[in-house]
């Protein structure tokens, strides 16, 4: 008998179908009623509009002639419409001319509830009357009752709704009946047939598929069920086979568990070689064999070999030879165990060889690579049954060998990554700091000294930019190798930053640190040949000694950095010991930083102007703006001292803004003092820290623009290093400055790494020859050649040349002969205060020498 299902899907389908049919039918009917209502209302208004248009001319005439009778006829004519409740006619002065109330509301049907009120609607029709008023207010107002629209179509709409719902419900019932007959009854029949089948019966029946369902969804479902039944029966057969094998293995389970517990006790709290040695001893005892050897895969000279890790024979260690890949049996190479005779030299009987029988078992890792070989040795022959009997235990023990080997390898790798610099393979900064602390503790206990040497490669960024980063990396690798060869094994060489190395060394003898410093300079200055490029770098060395210069590792590192920074400022061999001068300079830097910030805020600095003279005319072409600082505590602080501090601390941005604002004030003061004269032309120095900040440059240009200063009167003086640091960004910034209208000068030209690339493509107006070349032109032919070459280069590139630091008549004469455009220096004038510039201009007296004025 077919089982009835209380909550059949067809019943849910019936409920959902009725609800959906009712919902969609109701929505469609409501929309249809709404559209009918809108159309009915439109027809009503159109009808009233037609009535008003017929009498509109008469209404205008009645208002114009004040004809009340005619107005009454107009009102009566419109009021005949059944929907009109009242009418009002207004004249052009907005006064009520004629009105009529016909009814308060249209008659309602008896079924219409009184609570459903439809508000009357007022229609307004303007009238055109020739009147004295500018704006005519004449109009007809008609109040209509919208219920007339509802009353006409409401009964028809109700019939539409009722018949639509009835139709949808009947359609849903018919569809449900067909769904039950065609689908639900067939599924129930399929379920009844399936309930009679035993899937575990290997010879059991399958579902019979009726002919009418063989090619539809139900037939396909029945076929899938039959396939599933057959797969279940096949699976049961395999499970039975596995159960038989499992039962056989369970017989040895207690012995394996006992052996594993014993292995755990043997290797408790042991790792690495101790763990492996204990496991090898355990295998020898458990398997009742004479010897056990464990081999580990490694590579020697590009060849794969298996090195012995530990070998035991009769409880004693023996020395086994390594196994070459070609010496291994084919069975072993294919991944199976191999049985073969072995010749072993017994370590406790020198030169005596004894023949044993060996079984070699491959041990694989998770990637199925053979990483170890386990060799069992016995004086009596070993059969293949021996392996099968102990297979499970051997596999478990082998996996433990792999696990321990992998753990040991990972530990070595993690330790190497944590402590080693990836490029040079030296210790990294973290490892160096840790070892430095250990060295200090050891030195403290032994009352010894430790020297920390900080080595910095000079101009390394230029090497990267001029050649390539790959070549720079190779230079660091070779530099690391040279430094490592200079020290003994008890010393440490580490790479702590991009081009910075440190060396930790115990001081066993007096003066050894000086000798090591000489060796460092000698080794690092030898030519490096990398990818056919010849490089001759120089290094700066800073030295600090524990406990003479610091008591902690942190202070030792900090003082070494101070020393190497001071060494960079030296010429020639650059080695600087940390001493009181370095300590005093560090302290002075702190004071300068604090005082400089306050000096900028309170305008305690001043600007001076040094004339730049034209060689041909002898007149002052422009002035270079120089910043000066006289502090109450520090005294006169040189720009060479406070500007680097400002760059390191970020105050250079604030200082640059102050200098530019003071310069603009001076230019405006000059213009007010001498309105008939051309404005003051100035050159302002800007550092790389300022110009490599695009937003700061925009701020400077905006300051010039807001001050209404002609941009051509201001020249930006920059150094070559600014372009070398980042030529791409520097090019973009200089193009913006030139586009704004300011000129650009390259200051101290020839002292950096001059490149025709930026001279050719950048908008540079002037080259300023560094005073180092000017000082030597009187007696050094090479300096004259350099100056002559710079002037020739500037001529070819259509640039002006300015010579800095001209102090003698001879220098001025030589530069004039070389066709130098402009000069500046103490020969012409020292830097002047603002007052001196204004006073000289007022007296019409040039600060130039007599021969220049002539």
MOHUSUL-V758759 format. One record per residue. N is the residue number from 1. RES is the residue in one small letter. PHI is phi in whole degrees, -180 to 180 (* if undefined). PSI is psi in radians with two decimals (NA if undefined). OMEGA is omega as a letter, one per 30 degrees, with the letter a starting at -180 (999 if undefined). Layout:
# MOHUSUL-V758759
[[N	RES	PHI	PSI	OMEGA] [N	RES	PHI	PSI	OMEGA]]
This chain:
# MOHUSUL-V758759
[[1	x	*	2.37	a] [2	x	-72	2.33	a] [3	x	-81	2.30	l] [4	x	-85	2.49	a] [5	x	-108	2.01	a] [6	x	-60	-0.71	a] [7	x	-111	0.99	a] [8	x	-65	2.64	l] [9	x	-64	-0.53	a] [10	x	-67	-0.52	l] [11	x	-70	-0.73	l] [12	x	-64	-0.67	l] [13	x	-63	-0.65	l] [14	x	-64	-0.83	a] [15	x	-63	-0.81	a] [16	x	-64	-0.65	a] [17	x	-66	-0.75	l] [18	x	-64	-0.79	a] [19	x	-63	-0.79	a] [20	x	-67	-0.70	l] [21	x	-63	-0.76	l] [22	x	-64	-0.76	a] [23	x	-65	-0.88	a] [24	x	-66	-0.67	l] [25	x	-63	-0.72	a] [26	x	-66	-0.74	a] [27	x	-63	-0.76	a] [28	x	-66	-0.71	a] [29	x	-65	-0.75	l] [30	x	-63	-0.74	l] [31	x	-62	-0.70	a] [32	x	-65	-0.69	l] [33	x	-64	-0.75	a] [34	x	-61	-0.79	l] [35	x	-62	-0.67	l] [36	x	-65	-0.72	l] [37	x	-63	-0.78	l] [38	x	-62	-0.74	l] [39	x	-66	-0.72	l] [40	x	-62	-0.75	a] [41	x	-65	-0.69	l] [42	x	-63	-0.70	l] [43	x	-64	-0.68	l] [44	x	-62	-0.83	a] [45	x	-65	-0.68	l] [46	x	-63	-0.64	l] [47	x	-65	-0.77	a] [48	x	-67	-0.68	l] [49	x	-59	-0.73	a] [50	x	-63	-0.74	l] [51	x	-62	-0.74	a] [52	x	-67	-0.72	a] [53	x	-61	-0.59	a] [54	x	-65	-0.58	a] [55	x	-110	0.10	a] [56	x	-62	-0.75	a] [57	x	-64	-0.68	l] [58	x	-66	-0.68	l] [59	x	-64	-0.72	l] [60	x	-63	-0.69	a] [61	x	-68	-0.71	a] [62	x	-63	-0.70	l] [63	x	-68	-0.77	a] [64	x	-64	-0.69	a] [65	x	-97	0.05	a] [66	x	55	0.77	a] [67	x	-97	1.76	a] [68	x	-71	-0.59	l] [69	x	-63	-0.81	l] [70	x	-63	-0.67	l] [71	x	-64	-0.62	l] [72	x	-66	-0.68	l] [73	x	-64	-0.67	l] [74	x	-63	-0.79	a] [75	x	-64	-0.75	a] [76	x	-65	-0.68	a] [77	x	-64	-0.72	l] [78	x	-74	-0.63	a] [79	x	-71	-0.14	l] [80	x	-69	-0.32	l] [81	x	-69	2.34	a] [82	x	-65	-0.35	a] [83	x	-87	-0.18	a] [84	x	-78	2.26	l] [85	x	-97	-0.72	a] [86	x	-159	2.83	l] [87	x	-137	2.60	l] [88	x	-142	2.36	l] [89	x	-117	2.17	a] [90	x	-111	2.47	l] [91	x	-84	-3.07	a] [92	x	-72	-0.15	l] [93	x	-97	0.17	l] [94	x	69	0.43	l] [95	x	-99	2.54	l] [96	x	-69	2.10	a] [97	x	-98	-0.75	a] [98	x	-154	2.44	l] [99	x	-143	2.83	l] [100	x	-158	2.24	l] [101	x	-105	2.06	a] [102	x	-93	-0.84	a] [103	x	-160	2.75	l] [104	x	-80	-0.56	l] [105	x	-165	2.76	l] [106	x	-72	2.64	a] [107	x	-64	2.33	l] [108	x	-93	2.66	l] [109	x	-72	2.79	a] [110	x	-66	-0.54	a] [111	x	-79	-0.17	a] [112	x	-80	2.13	a] [113	x	-68	2.49	l] [114	x	-69	-0.43	a] [115	x	-74	-0.30	l] [116	x	-89	1.66	a] [117	x	-105	2.27	l] [118	x	-106	2.04	a] [119	x	-64	2.40	l] [120	x	-61	2.75	a] [121	x	-122	2.33	a] [122	x	-103	2.23	l] [123	x	-108	2.32	a] [124	x	-117	2.30	a] [125	x	-126	1.90	a] [126	x	-67	2.59	l] [127	x	-118	2.43	l] [128	x	-98	1.93	a] [129	x	-125	2.29	l] [130	x	-73	1.90	a] [131	x	-140	2.99	a] [132	x	-78	-0.39	a] [133	x	-71	2.58	a] [134	x	-68	-0.77	a] [135	x	-116	2.13	a] [136	x	-83	2.30	l] [137	x	-106	0.14	a] [138	x	-65	2.38	a] [139	x	-166	2.88	l] [140	x	-117	2.21	l] [141	x	-110	2.16	a] [142	x	-119	2.18	l] [143	x	-102	2.16	a] [144	x	-118	2.74	l] [145	x	-104	2.02	a] [146	x	-70	-0.16	a] [147	x	-64	-0.46	l] [148	x	-59	-0.58	l] [149	x	-69	-0.75	a] [150	x	-67	-0.75	a] [151	x	-63	-0.54	a] [152	x	-75	-0.56	a] [153	x	-119	-0.01	a] [154	x	-65	-0.73	a] [155	x	-67	-0.68	l] [156	x	-65	-0.65	a] [157	x	-67	-0.67	l] [158	x	-63	-0.68	l] [159	x	-64	-0.69	l] [160	x	-61	-0.77	a] [161	x	-64	-0.83	a] [162	x	-64	-0.83	a] [163	x	-67	-0.61	l] [164	x	-64	-0.76	l] [165	x	-66	-0.75	a] [166	x	-62	-0.71	a] [167	x	-64	-0.76	a] [168	x	-67	-0.68	l] [169	x	-66	-0.75	l] [170	x	-63	-0.68	l] [171	x	-64	-0.71	l] [172	x	-64	-0.70	a] [173	x	-65	-0.73	l] [174	x	-63	-0.75	a] [175	x	-64	-0.67	l] [176	x	-65	-0.72	l] [177	x	-62	-0.77	l] [178	x	-66	-0.66	l] [179	x	-63	-0.74	a] [180	x	-66	-0.77	a] [181	x	-67	-0.72	a] [182	x	-89	-0.52	a] [183	x	-115	-1.00	a] [184	x	-62	-0.82	a] [185	x	-62	-0.65	l] [186	x	-67	-0.67	l] [187	x	-67	-0.70	l] [188	x	-62	-0.69	l] [189	x	-64	-0.69	l] [190	x	-64	-0.71	l] [191	x	-64	-0.69	l] [192	x	-65	-0.71	l] [193	x	-66	-0.68	a] [194	x	-67	-0.58	a] [195	x	-67	-0.35	a] [196	x	-86	-0.09	a] [197	x	-100	2.38	l] [198	x	-99	1.89	a] [199	x	-68	-0.38	a] [200	x	-83	-0.20	l] [201	x	-79	1.98	a] [202	x	-62	-0.47	a] [203	x	-107	0.32	a] [204	x	-70	2.86	a] [205	x	-79	3.00	l] [206	x	-120	3.00	l] [207	x	-73	2.33	l] [208	x	-88	2.20	a] [209	x	-98	2.07	l] [210	x	-61	2.67	a] [211	x	-60	-0.68	a] [212	x	-70	-0.29	a] [213	x	-108	0.10	a] [214	x	-69	-0.43	a] [215	x	-114	0.23	l] [216	x	-117	-2.99	a] [217	x	-62	-0.67	a] [218	x	-66	-0.68	l] [219	x	-64	-0.70	l] [220	x	-65	-0.72	l] [221	x	-63	-0.75	l] [222	x	-64	-0.68	l] [223	x	-63	-0.73	l] [224	x	-64	-0.67	l] [225	x	-65	-0.72	l] [226	x	-62	-0.73	l] [227	x	-63	-0.71	l] [228	x	-64	-0.71	l] [229	x	-61	-0.74	a] [230	x	-67	-0.67	l] [231	x	-68	-0.66	l] [232	x	-61	-0.74	a] [233	x	-68	-0.65	l] [234	x	-66	-0.71	l] [235	x	-63	-0.67	l] [236	x	-64	-0.65	l] [237	x	-64	-0.72	l] [238	x	-67	-0.67	l] [239	x	-62	-0.70	l] [240	x	-63	-0.70	l] [241	x	-65	-0.73	l] [242	x	-67	-0.61	l] [243	x	-62	-0.67	l] [244	x	-64	-0.75	l] [245	x	-68	-0.69	l] [246	x	-64	-0.70	l] [247	x	-61	-0.61	l] [248	x	-68	-0.69	a] [249	x	-71	-0.57	l] [250	x	-66	-0.36	l] [251	x	-63	-0.57	a] [252	x	-96	0.09	a] [253	x	-60	-0.78	a] [254	x	-63	-0.67	l] [255	x	-68	-0.69	l] [256	x	-66	-0.74	l] [257	x	-63	-0.70	l] [258	x	-63	-0.72	a] [259	x	-67	-0.70	a] [260	x	-67	-0.68	l] [261	x	-61	-0.71	l] [262	x	-66	-0.68	l] [263	x	-64	-0.69	l] [264	x	-62	-0.67	l] [265	x	-68	-0.66	a] [266	x	-66	-0.65	a] [267	x	-104	0.21	a] [268	x	-58	2.31	l] [269	x	58	0.48	l] [270	x	-117	2.51	l] [271	x	-137	2.96	l] [272	x	61	-2.37	a] [273	x	-64	-0.61	l] [274	x	-64	-0.71	l] [275	x	-65	-0.82	a] [276	x	-64	-0.73	l] [277	x	-62	-0.74	l] [278	x	-64	-0.68	a] [279	x	-66	-0.68	l] [280	x	-64	-0.74	l] [281	x	-62	-0.71	a] [282	x	-64	-0.73	l] [283	x	-63	-0.72	l] [284	x	-62	-0.72	a] [285	x	-71	-0.73	a] [286	x	-73	-0.72	a] [287	x	-82	-0.14	l] [288	x	60	0.79	l] [289	x	-112	2.87	a] [290	x	-79	-0.50	a] [291	x	-155	2.76	l] [292	x	-141	2.41	l] [293	x	-132	2.50	l] [294	x	-121	2.22	l] [295	x	-113	2.54	l] [296	x	-119	2.38	a] [297	x	-72	2.38	l] [298	x	-151	3.09	a] [299	x	-124	2.31	l] [300	x	-132	2.02	l] [301	x	60	0.61	a] [302	x	80	0.01	a] [303	x	-108	2.45	a] [304	x	-84	2.18	l] [305	x	-136	2.89	l] [306	x	-117	1.96	a] [307	x	-90	2.42	l] [308	x	-70	2.30	l] [309	x	-92	-0.91	l] [310	x	-151	2.42	l] [311	x	-134	2.26	l] [312	x	-122	2.43	l] [313	x	-138	2.09	a] [314	x	54	0.68	l] [315	x	83	0.01	a] [316	x	-120	2.64	l] [317	x	-73	2.44	l] [318	x	-130	2.83	l] [319	x	-99	2.04	l] [320	x	-101	2.59	l] [321	x	-83	2.74	l] [322	x	-72	2.66	a] [323	x	-101	2.12	l] [324	x	-81	2.72	a] [325	x	-62	-0.64	a] [326	x	-71	-0.36	a] [327	x	-83	-0.20	a] [328	x	-78	2.48	l] [329	x	-63	2.68	a] [330	x	-62	-0.63	l] [331	x	-60	-0.65	a] [332	x	-70	-0.71	l] [333	x	-65	-0.51	l] [334	x	-85	-0.02	l] [335	x	102	0.05	l] [336	x	-102	2.83	l] [337	x	-73	2.70	a] [338	x	-130	2.46	l] [339	x	-116	2.17	a] [340	x	-156	2.66	l] [341	x	-66	2.61	a] [342	x	-130	2.57	l] [343	x	-113	2.05	a] [344	x	-122	2.30	l] [345	x	-85	1.99	a] [346	x	-70	2.14	a] [347	x	-66	-0.43	a] [348	x	-94	0.11	l] [349	x	-137	1.54	a] [350	x	-57	2.36	l] [351	x	75	0.06	a] [352	x	-100	2.19	l] [353	x	-108	2.35	l] [354	x	-126	2.42	a] [355	x	-85	2.25	l] [356	x	-123	2.93	l] [357	x	-106	2.23	a] [358	x	-121	2.56	l] [359	x	-121	2.06	a] [360	x	-104	2.22	a] [361	x	-119	2.19	l] [362	x	-76	2.46	l] [363	x	-117	2.14	a] [364	x	-104	2.69	l] [365	x	-95	-3.00	a] [366	x	-65	-0.37	l] [367	x	-93	0.19	l] [368	x	66	0.42	l] [369	x	-93	2.46	l] [370	x	-77	1.92	a] [371	x	-107	-0.39	l] [372	x	-138	2.73	l] [373	x	-124	2.27	l] [374	x	-108	2.14	a] [375	x	-117	2.08	l] [376	x	-97	2.31	a] [377	x	-120	2.35	l] [378	x	-144	2.54	l] [379	x	-73	-0.40	l] [380	x	-104	2.72	a] [381	x	-58	2.51	l] [382	x	-106	2.23	a] [383	x	-95	2.86	l] [384	x	-67	-0.49	l] [385	x	-63	-0.56	l] [386	x	-59	-0.72	l] [387	x	-67	-0.76	a] [388	x	-64	-0.65	a] [389	x	-69	-0.56	a] [390	x	-110	0.25	a] [391	x	-58	-0.84	a] [392	x	-62	-0.82	a] [393	x	-65	-0.70	l] [394	x	-64	-0.69	l] [395	x	-65	-0.72	l] [396	x	-65	-0.81	a] [397	x	-66	-0.63	l] [398	x	-64	-0.73	l] [399	x	-63	-0.55	l] [400	x	-70	-0.61	l] [401	x	-60	-0.79	a] [402	x	-64	-0.76	a] [403	x	-61	-0.80	a] [404	x	-67	-0.71	l] [405	x	-63	-0.73	l] [406	x	-66	-0.72	l] [407	x	-62	-0.75	l] [408	x	-64	-0.70	l] [409	x	-66	-0.75	l] [410	x	-64	-0.69	l] [411	x	-62	-0.74	l] [412	x	-64	-0.70	a] [413	x	-67	-0.78	l] [414	x	-62	-0.75	l] [415	x	-64	-0.68	a] [416	x	-67	-0.76	l] [417	x	-66	-0.71	a] [418	x	-69	-0.52	a] [419	x	-111	-0.11	a] [420	x	-117	2.43	l] [421	x	-75	2.23	a] [422	x	-66	-0.48	a] [423	x	-85	-0.94	a] [424	x	-94	-0.21	a] [425	x	66	0.24	l] [426	x	-83	3.05	l] [427	x	-64	2.55	l] [428	x	-92	-3.07	a] [429	x	-63	-0.71	a] [430	x	-63	-0.83	a] [431	x	-65	-0.71	l] [432	x	-60	-0.79	a] [433	x	-63	-0.68	l] [434	x	-65	-0.80	a] [435	x	-69	-0.58	l] [436	x	-63	-0.73	l] [437	x	-62	-0.74	l] [438	x	-64	-0.73	a] [439	x	-64	-0.68	l] [440	x	-67	-0.73	l] [441	x	-63	-0.74	l] [442	x	-65	-0.76	l] [443	x	-64	-0.61	l] [444	x	-65	-0.73	a] [445	x	-69	-0.67	a] [446	x	-92	-0.03	a] [447	x	56	0.84	l] [448	x	-112	3.09	l] [449	x	-116	2.63	l] [450	x	-130	2.33	l] [451	x	-105	2.37	l] [452	x	-112	2.11	a] [453	x	-112	2.15	l] [454	x	-106	2.11	a] [455	x	-114	2.20	a] [456	x	-125	2.24	l] [457	x	-79	2.14	a] [458	x	-74	2.43	l] [459	x	55	0.67	a] [460	x	-69	-0.57	l] [461	x	-64	-0.63	l] [462	x	-64	-0.66	l] [463	x	-62	-0.77	l] [464	x	-61	-0.82	a] [465	x	-72	-0.60	a] [466	x	-79	-0.59	a] [467	x	-108	-1.40	l] [468	x	-177	2.82	l] [469	x	-68	-0.56	l] [470	x	-65	-0.73	l] [471	x	-67	-0.68	l] [472	x	-60	-0.70	l] [473	x	-63	-0.73	l] [474	x	-64	-0.63	l] [475	x	-63	-0.74	l] [476	x	-65	-0.67	l] [477	x	-63	-0.83	a] [478	x	-68	-0.61	l] [479	x	-63	-0.74	l] [480	x	-63	-0.70	l] [481	x	-65	-0.71	l] [482	x	-66	-0.73	l] [483	x	-65	-0.67	a] [484	x	-65	-0.60	a] [485	x	-74	-0.25	a] [486	x	-82	-0.35	a] [487	x	-115	2.84	l] [488	x	-86	3.08	a] [489	x	-67	-0.42	a] [490	x	-83	0.05	l] [491	x	-105	2.91	a] [492	x	-129	2.33	l] [493	x	-115	2.29	a] [494	x	-137	2.68	l] [495	x	-106	2.06	a] [496	x	-107	-0.20	l] [497	x	-158	-3.03	a] [498	x	-52	-0.99	a] [499	x	-122	0.49	a] [500	x	-119	2.31	l] [501	x	-124	2.71	l] [502	x	-133	2.66	l] [503	x	-131	2.24	l] [504	x	-107	2.22	a] [505	x	-145	2.40	l] [506	x	-76	2.44	a] [507	x	-95	1.72	l] [508	x	-89	-0.42	a] [509	x	-132	2.64	l] [510	x	-73	2.36	l] [511	x	85	0.00	a] [512	x	-67	-0.49	a] [513	x	-69	-0.61	l] [514	x	-66	-0.74	l] [515	x	-63	-0.71	l] [516	x	-65	-0.66	l] [517	x	-61	-0.75	l] [518	x	-63	-0.73	l] [519	x	-64	-0.65	l] [520	x	-63	-0.84	l] [521	x	-63	-0.73	a] [522	x	-64	-0.76	a] [523	x	-70	-0.73	a] [524	x	-77	-0.39	a] [525	x	-88	-0.14	l] [526	x	-67	2.55	a] [527	x	-60	2.36	l] [528	x	-103	2.25	l] [529	x	-113	1.95	a] [530	x	-132	2.08	l] [531	x	52	0.80	l] [532	x	67	0.22	l] [533	x	-105	2.36	l] [534	x	-101	2.13	a] [535	x	-126	2.32	l] [536	x	-123	1.36	a] [537	x	-77	2.84	l] [538	x	-124	2.75	a] [539	x	-126	2.72	l] [540	x	-110	2.44	a] [541	x	-125	2.26	l] [542	x	-118	2.35	a] [543	x	-124	2.44	l] [544	x	-143	2.47	a] [545	x	-120	2.35	l] [546	x	-94	2.34	g] [547	x	-100	0.25	a] [548	x	-65	-0.69	a] [549	x	-112	-0.22	l] [550	x	-165	2.68	a] [551	x	-108	-0.21	a] [552	x	-128	2.81	l] [553	x	-65	-0.64	a] [554	x	-63	-0.82	l] [555	x	-67	-0.60	l] [556	x	-62	-0.78	l] [557	x	-65	-0.76	a] [558	x	-64	-0.76	a] [559	x	-69	-0.56	l] [560	x	-66	-0.66	l] [561	x	-67	-0.69	l] [562	x	-61	-0.76	a] [563	x	-64	-0.76	a] [564	x	-69	-0.57	l] [565	x	-66	-0.66	l] [566	x	-70	-0.60	l] [567	x	-63	-0.55	a] [568	x	-64	-0.43	a] [569	x	-85	-0.16	a] [570	x	-81	2.86	l] [571	x	-108	2.72	a] [572	x	75	-2.46	l] [573	x	-71	2.09	a] [574	x	-105	1.63	l] [575	x	-131	2.28	a] [576	x	-132	2.13	l] [577	x	-84	2.55	l] [578	x	-71	2.15	a] [579	x	-143	-2.97	a] [580	x	-67	-0.54	l] [581	x	-65	-0.75	l] [582	x	-64	-0.76	l] [583	x	-62	-0.73	l] [584	x	-65	-0.67	l] [585	x	-66	-0.69	l] [586	x	-61	-0.79	l] [587	x	-63	-0.72	l] [588	x	-64	-0.64	l] [589	x	-60	-0.75	l] [590	x	-61	-0.76	a] [591	x	-66	-0.75	l] [592	x	-62	-0.75	a] [593	x	-59	-0.81	a] [594	x	-67	-0.78	a] [595	x	-72	-0.59	a] [596	x	-65	-0.74	l] [597	x	-59	-0.77	l] [598	x	-68	-0.66	a] [599	x	-66	-0.64	l] [600	x	-68	-0.77	a] [601	x	-63	-0.66	a] [602	x	-98	0.12	a] [603	x	54	0.81	l] [604	x	-86	-0.08	l] [605	x	-91	2.89	l] [606	x	-134	2.85	l] [607	x	-118	2.45	l] [608	x	-115	2.77	a] [609	x	-123	2.15	l] [610	x	-106	2.16	a] [611	x	-63	2.50	l] [612	x	-115	2.01	a] [613	x	-101	2.49	l] [614	x	-81	2.26	a] [615	x	-67	-0.72	a] [616	x	-71	-0.80	a] [617	x	-94	-0.35	a] [618	x	78	0.04	a] [619	x	-92	2.80	l] [620	x	-77	2.08	a] [621	x	-82	-0.75	a] [622	x	-164	-3.10	l] [623	x	-129	2.42	l] [624	x	-90	2.23	a] [625	x	-83	2.18	a] [626	x	-122	2.38	a] [627	x	-94	2.34	a] [628	x	-126	2.58	a] [629	x	-142	2.05	l] [630	x	-114	1.94	a] [631	x	-103	2.54	a] [632	x	-63	-0.63	a] [633	x	-95	-0.76	a] [634	x	-84	-0.29	a] [635	x	80	-2.70	l] [636	x	-78	2.11	a] [637	x	-104	2.14	a] [638	x	-71	2.54	l] [639	x	-59	-0.54	l] [640	x	-64	-0.29	a] [641	x	-100	-0.82	a] [642	x	-86	-0.38	l] [643	x	-71	-0.77	l] [644	x	-59	-0.65	l] [645	x	-64	-0.72	l] [646	x	-63	-0.64	l] [647	x	-69	-0.70	a] [648	x	-68	-0.63	a] [649	x	-94	-0.14	a] [650	x	89	-0.02	l] [651	x	-73	-0.18	a] [652	x	-63	-0.52	l] [653	x	-67	-0.79	l] [654	x	-66	-0.74	l] [655	x	-64	-0.76	a] [656	x	-62	-0.72	l] [657	x	-63	-0.71	a] [658	x	-65	-0.79	a] [659	x	-61	-0.75	a] [660	x	-65	-0.75	l] [661	x	-64	-0.72	l] [662	x	-66	-0.64	l] [663	x	-64	-0.75	l] [664	x	-64	-0.69	l] [665	x	-60	-0.73	l] [666	x	-64	-0.74	l] [667	x	-63	-0.69	l] [668	x	-70	-0.67	l] [669	x	-62	-0.74	l] [670	x	-62	-0.72	a] [671	x	-66	-0.66	l] [672	x	-69	-0.62	a] [673	x	-72	-0.66	a] [674	x	-129	1.32	a] [675	x	-66	-0.45	a] [676	x	-85	-0.17	a] [677	x	-98	2.78	l] [678	x	-67	2.66	a] [679	x	-68	2.82	a] [680	x	-68	2.26	l] [681	x	-103	2.28	a] [682	x	-131	2.79	l] [683	x	-125	2.15	a] [684	x	-112	2.31	l] [685	x	-80	2.34	l] [686	x	-129	2.31	a] [687	x	-86	2.93	l] [688	x	-62	-0.61	l] [689	x	-61	-0.55	l] [690	x	-81	-0.88	a] [691	x	-74	-0.34	l] [692	x	-84	0.13	l] [693	x	-110	1.71	a] [694	x	-57	-0.69	a] [695	x	-64	-0.62	l] [696	x	-69	-0.71	l] [697	x	-62	-0.75	l] [698	x	-60	-0.65	l] [699	x	-65	-0.74	l] [700	x	-62	-0.84	a] [701	x	-63	-0.63	l] [702	x	-67	-0.64	l] [703	x	-62	-0.75	l] [704	x	-64	-0.72	a] [705	x	-66	-0.77	a] [706	x	-67	-0.50	l] [707	x	-80	-0.07	l] [708	x	59	0.68	l] [709	x	-97	2.39	l] [710	x	-63	2.04	a] [711	x	-58	-0.48	a] [712	x	-68	-0.22	l] [713	x	-85	-0.14	a] [714	x	-117	2.23	l] [715	x	-112	2.31	l] [716	x	-88	2.05	l] [717	x	-99	2.14	a] [718	x	-128	2.83	l] [719	x	-99	2.81	l] [720	x	-62	-0.56	a] [721	x	-61	-0.52	l] [722	x	-62	-0.67	l] [723	x	-77	-0.64	a] [724	x	-64	-0.66	a] [725	x	-60	-0.76	a] [726	x	-156	1.56	a] [727	x	-65	-0.67	a] [728	x	-64	-0.89	a] [729	x	-69	-0.68	l] [730	x	-60	-0.70	l] [731	x	-61	-0.79	a] [732	x	-63	-0.73	a] [733	x	-68	-0.74	l] [734	x	-66	-0.61	l] [735	x	-63	-0.67	l] [736	x	-66	-0.72	a] [737	x	-65	-0.81	l] [738	x	-64	-0.69	l] [739	x	-63	-0.51	l] [740	x	-72	-0.45	l] [741	x	119	-0.06	l] [742	x	-83	2.66	l] [743	x	-88	2.86	a] [744	x	-132	2.28	l] [745	x	-119	2.48	l] [746	x	-95	1.98	a] [747	x	-85	2.63	l] [748	x	53	0.73	a] [749	x	-64	2.36	l] [750	x	105	-0.28	a] [751	x	-90	-0.32	l] [752	x	-97	-2.68	a] [753	x	-103	1.41	a] [754	x	-60	2.44	a] [755	x	-135	2.22	l] [756	x	-63	-0.34	a] [757	x	-60	-0.88	a] [758	x	-79	-0.49	l] [759	x	-65	-0.58	a] [760	x	-80	-0.67	a] [761	x	-104	-0.21	a] [762	x	-98	2.67	a] [763	x	-81	1.18	a] [764	x	-97	2.33	a] [765	x	-100	-0.62	a] [766	x	-135	2.55	l] [767	x	-114	2.18	l] [768	x	-103	2.04	a] [769	x	-76	2.25	a] [770	x	-63	2.53	a] [771	x	-66	-0.32	l] [772	x	-62	-0.66	l] [773	x	-74	-0.61	a] [774	x	-68	-0.66	a] [775	x	-62	-0.52	a] [776	x	-100	0.01	a] [777	x	-72	-0.31	a] [778	x	-71	-0.58	a] [779	x	-129	-0.01	a] [780	x	-119	1.98	a] [781	x	-65	-0.52	a] [782	x	-67	-0.65	l] [783	x	-65	-0.69	l] [784	x	-62	-0.72	l] [785	x	-63	-0.71	l] [786	x	-64	-0.82	a] [787	x	-62	-0.74	l] [788	x	-63	-0.71	l] [789	x	-66	-0.71	l] [790	x	-64	-0.74	l] [791	x	-65	-0.75	l] [792	x	-62	-0.72	l] [793	x	-63	-0.75	l] [794	x	-64	-0.71	l] [795	x	-60	-0.77	a] [796	x	-64	-0.56	a] [797	x	-96	0.14	l] [798	x	59	0.83	l] [799	x	-118	2.69	l] [800	x	-85	2.69	l] [801	x	-119	2.28	l] [802	x	-120	2.21	l] [803	x	-95	2.23	l] [804	x	-98	2.66	l] [805	x	70	0.56	l] [806	x	-76	2.11	a] [807	x	-126	-0.23	a] [808	x	-129	2.79	l] [809	x	-62	-0.67	a] [810	x	-64	-0.74	l] [811	x	-62	-0.78	a] [812	x	-63	-0.72	a] [813	x	-65	-0.81	l] [814	x	-62	-0.74	a] [815	x	-66	-0.62	l] [816	x	-64	-0.71	l] [817	x	-65	-0.55	l] [818	x	-83	0.09	l] [819	x	67	0.68	l] [820	x	-71	2.42	a] [821	x	-76	-0.88	a] [822	x	-138	2.76	a] [823	x	-140	2.75	l] [824	x	-151	2.65	a] [825	x	156	3.08	a] [826	x	-65	-0.35	l] [827	x	-62	-0.62	l] [828	x	-93	-0.83	a] [829	x	-173	2.49	l] [830	x	-75	2.88	l] [831	x	-57	2.35	a] [832	x	-107	2.61	l] [833	x	-76	2.96	l] [834	x	-62	-0.74	a] [835	x	-62	-0.71	l] [836	x	-65	-0.69	l] [837	x	-63	-0.77	a] [838	x	-68	-0.69	a] [839	x	-66	-0.76	l] [840	x	-62	-0.69	l] [841	x	-68	-0.66	a] [842	x	-65	-0.67	a] [843	x	-83	0.00	a] [844	x	54	0.64	l] [845	x	-115	2.19	l] [846	x	-79	2.57	l] [847	x	-83	0.09	a] [848	x	-81	2.76	l] [849	x	-66	2.91	a] [850	x	-60	-0.77	a] [851	x	-66	-0.51	l] [852	x	-74	-0.62	l] [853	x	-68	-0.53	a] [854	x	-74	NA	999]]
